[in-house]
Amino acid sequence: MASYIVLASFTDKGAHDVKDTVGRSDKFKEMAKKAGVTVKDMYWTLGPTDVIAICEAPDDETATRLSMSVASRGYVRTQTLRAFNAAEVGRILDGLV
């Protein structure tokens, strides 16, 4: 499974309903499971990004589908980053030309 970091920032709607953010995170986890994505952990953060989710998905398409599904609800804007662990980067480096 590939790893992904999902950065989420509240929209005006999300900030207005911020008291429901934990409940929405539970819905996100359910949505992710239905999409074939595993949410490893979630963090609420300070700064321009309000929530970070660490996820695993079988491919980029599945991860992107989940991020688009979440963004379409209108509470957050998302940015999805493909993350590589040391072993994966090692294989990438081994193939440098």
C-alpha positions in Angstrom: 0.0 0.0 0.0 1.2 3.5 -0.8 1.3 6.2 1.9 -0.3 9.6 1.6 -0.4 12.7 3.7 -3.7 14.6 3.3 -3.5 18.3 4.3 -6.9 19.9 5.0 -7.8 23.5 5.7 -11.2 24.6 6.9 -13.4 26.5 4.5 -15.7 29.2 5.9 -18.3 26.5 6.3 -15.9 24.2 8.1 -14.7 27.0 10.4 -18.4 27.9 11.2 -19.1 24.3 12.2 -15.7 23.6 13.8 -17.4 22.1 16.9 -18.3 19.1 14.7 -14.8 18.5 13.4 -14.2 15.4 15.5 -17.5 13.9 14.3 -16.6 14.8 10.7 -13.3 13.0 11.2 -15.2 9.8 12.1 -17.2 10.2 8.9 -14.0 10.7 7.0 -12.6 7.4 8.4 -15.8 5.6 7.4 -15.7 7.2 3.9 -12.0 6.2 3.6 -12.8 2.6 4.5 -15.5 2.4 1.9 -13.1 3.8 -0.7 -10.4 1.2 0.2 -8.2 3.7 2.1 -6.8 3.1 5.6 -6.5 6.2 7.9 -3.5 5.5 10.0 -3.8 8.7 12.1 -5.1 12.2 12.2 -3.8 15.4 13.8 -5.3 18.9 14.2 -2.5 21.4 13.7 -1.7 25.1 14.1 -0.8 27.2 11.1 -2.3 27.2 7.5 -3.2 23.5 7.6 -5.9 22.7 10.1 -5.9 18.8 9.9 -3.4 16.3 8.7 -4.4 12.7 7.9 -1.9 9.9 7.4 -3.4 7.3 5.0 -2.6 4.2 3.0 -4.2 3.5 -0.3 -3.7 1.0 -3.1 -2.9 3.6 -5.7 -3.0 7.3 -6.5 -6.4 7.2 -8.1 -8.0 5.8 -4.9 -6.3 8.4 -2.7 -7.4 11.2 -5.1 -10.9 9.9 -5.2 -11.1 10.1 -1.4 -9.7 13.6 -1.3 -12.1 14.8 -3.9 -15.0 13.2 -2.1 -14.0 14.9 1.1 -13.5 18.3 -0.5 -16.9 18.0 -2.3 -18.6 18.1 1.2 -17.5 21.8 1.5 -15.9 21.7 5.0 -12.3 21.6 3.9 -9.9 22.1 1.0 -7.5 19.3 0.6 -4.0 18.7 -0.7 -2.9 15.1 -1.0 0.8 14.3 -1.0 2.3 10.9 -1.9 4.8 9.9 0.8 7.7 7.5 0.4 9.4 5.7 3.3 13.1 5.1 3.4 13.0 1.7 1.6 10.8 3.2 -1.2 13.2 6.1 -1.7 16.1 3.7 -1.7 14.6 1.8 -4.6 14.0 5.1 -6.4 17.6 6.2 -5.8 18.9 2.8 -7.0 17.3 3.5 -10.4 18.8 6.9 -10.9 20.4 7.4 -14.3 
